[in-house]
Every structure is written in C-alpha cells, then in structure tokens.
Amino acid sequence: MLDASSGGIVIHVRVIPRAGKSGISGTRDGALLVRLNAAPVEGAANAELIDVLADALDVPKRAVAIISGDRSRQKRVRVDGVTVAYAASRLPH
C-alpha cells in the first residue's frame, strides 16, 4: 500500500466515487480505500482525492499528485515530503 520513493512516498489507492461522504475508509486488496462524494466527471473525483489525502497527511495539495490510474478506480498517488513511517501513522492500515 505504501512504497518509498525519492523525496516522498507512493500510495496505492482504490476510490469509490459518488459516496455519501468523502473520507478514508480503511484498506481493501492491499490499497487504501477512499470514498469520494464527487462523481468521476471532468476530474472532480481526482481533485477531491487530492484534497482528502492532503488533509489526511497534513501536506499542501501541491505535494500530492496522481501518477497512474487517473481514469481508473485503482490509482497510484505520489506524496512528496513525507516518509512511509509518517504516512503509516496518519493512515489506517
């Protein structure tokens, strides 16, 4: 779920768009499960995913970027400026 990379980490994420409430809901199949209120239209769900992860990890939104799966429910998200240990302490596992 969490992999170290140069200058930050990569998180494997599974999103559920059009959920009643946005937030992190634990893990599923080795990925962080994130529920998003937004629909997957015109990047709204991806923008909300960045907001949710930035808030959860207490980093600026510019430190969070989707590196793969921008049109998929399975995504890889890079977060700059944090360690695996710090992310593990802030995210459910």
N, C-alpha and C positions, 0 to 999 in steps of 0.2 A: 504494500500500500504506500509506503514512504521510501523513497530512494534518495540517497545523497547525490548531488551534482555540484559542479564547480560554482561556488557562490550562493548556493541555496539547496533546495530540495525539489523533487518531482513527486506529486501525489497522484495516485490512480483513483479516479472519481467515477461514480455511477450516479447520474442525475435522474430525477423523476420530475418532469415538468408538469405544470398545471396542478400542483399540490395545493391543498388548502392553506398551508402556512410554509414559509421558507425557513430552512434550517438544516443542520446536520443531524442525521437520524441513525448514526452508528455505521456499521460496515456490512457489506454483502459481497460474497465471492471475491474476497481479497481487495476490495475497493471501498473507499469512503462513500457512504450513501448520503447524497444531498438532495433534499426536496426543495423545489423551486416553485413559487407561486406563478411566475411568468410562463407564458406559452413559448414554444421554440419557434418564434417568428421574428425575422429581421434581427436576430442576435440578442433579443431581450432576455432569453434564458441564460445565455452565456454571460451577459453583463451582470445579471443577478448572481450567478455563480461566483464571479469575481468579487462582488460585494460581500457575499456570505463568507467566503474564505478569507478575505482581507480582514473582516471583522473578527472572525474566529481566531486568527493568528496574530491580530493586533499589528498589522503591517499596512502601509499605504496601498491603495488599489493598483498603483503603477508597478508594484513589486510582484503582482500576480498576473500570469499570462497562460492562456490555453495553448499548449504546444502540439496537441494532436486530438482529433476527435471533435472538432468544433461543430460538426453536424451529426454527431452520434451521442447516444446516452453514455457511452464509455469514453472517458476523456483522460488525458494526461495534462496536469496543470503544474507549471513551474512557479515556485515562490522563491524570490531572491531575498537574501539577508537573514534566513533562519536555518537552524540545524534540524536534523532528524529528531534529536532528543527534545528540542523545544517544541516542535510540532507534535510529537507524540504526547507531550504533557498537556497540550491545548486541545487535541482532537480525541474523540472516542476511539477505542480500539477493541 
